Amino acid sequence: MFVLISKQKGGADVNEMIEWLIAPFRFSFMQTALAAAALVGVACAMIGVYVVLRRMAFIGDALAHTILPGVVIAYLNEWSLSGGALIAGLATALGIGWLSRRQAIREDTAIGIVFTGMFALGVLLMSTARSFRDFTHILFGNILGVTMSDVGLIAAIAAGVVGALLIFNKELELTSFDPIYAEVIGLKAARLRYLLLILLAFTVVGSIQVVGVVLTSAMLITPAAAAGLLTQRLGRMMALSVGIAALSGVIGLYASFYANVSSGAAIVLACTGVFAAAWMARSLRELAARRGDGADDGDL
């Protein structure tokens, strides 16, 4: 009798767990949000690997913020927000690329000038609107408000970005690890850098609706950085980065649904938690390796 009751209780617990897992995705808005999070995660994670390898984190952060004036101008004139964001993002990417090639200005200086100037312009334009609340979803994202048309746009951007990365994979990999050799064999590292900046601008535009301007840079950097702690091979790093971004998206949506918290912030914090776990795993592995070496030395 005790065994039968235990089995029934165990079965009930399993059913409750399954119900807890599938309950959020009975709603169409959660299904749409999951699709958007997955698409953004793939695009951000893949291009984020190159951003981390090339030490372009500051550029990613700058692009995420400098699209603000384009979005505000589009909003005030009732134009397409994505179109305004894309124009501002491309202008920023090309402007940073052009300024950083000038001998008189270092790259980080060029990024700082464009970043602060464009963001200040966006804030100034926001102050002319009736309320800052109109721009809350732009700054912090609103993945639960994503529509199927938004998903279609995000899917198109993600497909274009991932396709371009796959087509130019060898060239981007070589110019990331050994740009001098790439120039010697005839690859145009500067052109590939412009290509990466343009793809980065498209990725940022596709991520706005999901995590917003403020948190987009985290989606570009954190999954790739966590993957970089676990492997040094580019293919594995991309696969791990995509997996981390996808997992973080799911965790963030569950947190948003059950805890009633900001979905974009929850997704980014999930990424941060995975990064912390990866850092701890790497630290423990290095500690174990040092202890092993010490034991070997003692035996000798």
Residue, then its C-alpha position, 0 to 999 in steps of 0.5 A: m500500500f505504501v509503495l502504491i501511494s508513493k508511486q501515485k504521489g511521484g506520478a502526480d509530482v511529474n504531472e505537476m512539473i510537466e504542467w508547470l513547464i508547458a502552461p506558459f506556452r499555451f498562450s500565443f503571445m508566449q509562443t511568439a515571444l519564444a520564437a523571437a527570443a530564439l531568433v535573436g539569440v542565434a543572431c546575437a550569439m553567432i556575431g557576438v563570437y566575432v565581436v568578442l574575438r576582435r575585442m569589439a565589445f565597445i562597438g557593440d555597446a555603442l551601436a546598441h545605444t546610437i540607434l536611439p535617435g533614429v528610433v525617436i525621429a521615426y516615432l515622432n514622425e510616425w515612420s517605421l521604428s525599425g527603419g529609423a533604427l536601421i538607418a541610424g545603426l548603419a550610419t553609426a557603423l560606417g561612421i565608426g569605421w571611417l573615423s577609426r581609419r583616420q590616423a589622427i583619431r584612435e578607434d576607441t576615441a572615434i567610438g566614444i565620440v559617435f556613441t555619446g553624440m548620437f545617444a545625447l541626440g536621442v535623449l534630446l529628441m526624447s525630451t521633446a515628446r509628451s512622455f518618456r513612457d512612450f519609449t520604455h519598450i525601446l529602451f528596455g524591450n517588450i518581448l511579450g508584445v512582439t507580433m508575428s510581423d515583428v517575428g517575420l522581420i527578426a527572422a529575415i534579419a537573423a537569416g541574413v546575418v547568419g547567412a553572411l557569417l557562414i558565407f564569409n566564415k573563413e575570411l572572418e575567422l582568419t582576419s580575427f585571429d591573424p589579420i597581418y597574414a590575411e592582408v599578406i594573402g590578399l584579404k581586405a581586412a578593412r572591408l571585412r570589418y565594414l561587413l561585420l559592422i553592418l551585420l552588427a547594426f542589423t543584429v542590433v536592430g533585430s534585438i531592440q523589440v526583444v531586450g531593448v537598447v540598454l540590454t542588447s549589448a549584453m546579448l551580443i557579449t555575454p553568451a559569446a564570452a561564456a562560450g569562450l571560457l569553455t572552448q577555444r575552437l570557433g565552431r564549438m564556441m559558436a554552437l555553445s554561444v547559441g545554446i547559451a543564448a537559447l537557454s537564457g531566452v527560455i529561462g527569462l521567459y519562464a521568470s517573466f511569466y511566473a515572477n512577473v518581472s521584466s522579460g528582457a532583464a530576466i533574459v540578460l540576467a540568465c545569460t549572466g548566470v550562465f557566464a558565472a557558472a562557466w567562469m567557475a567551471r573554468s576556475l575549478r578546472e584550472l585549479a585541479a590542473r595546477r594541483g595535478d601538476g603539483a602532485d606530479d612534481g612532488d612524486l618526482 
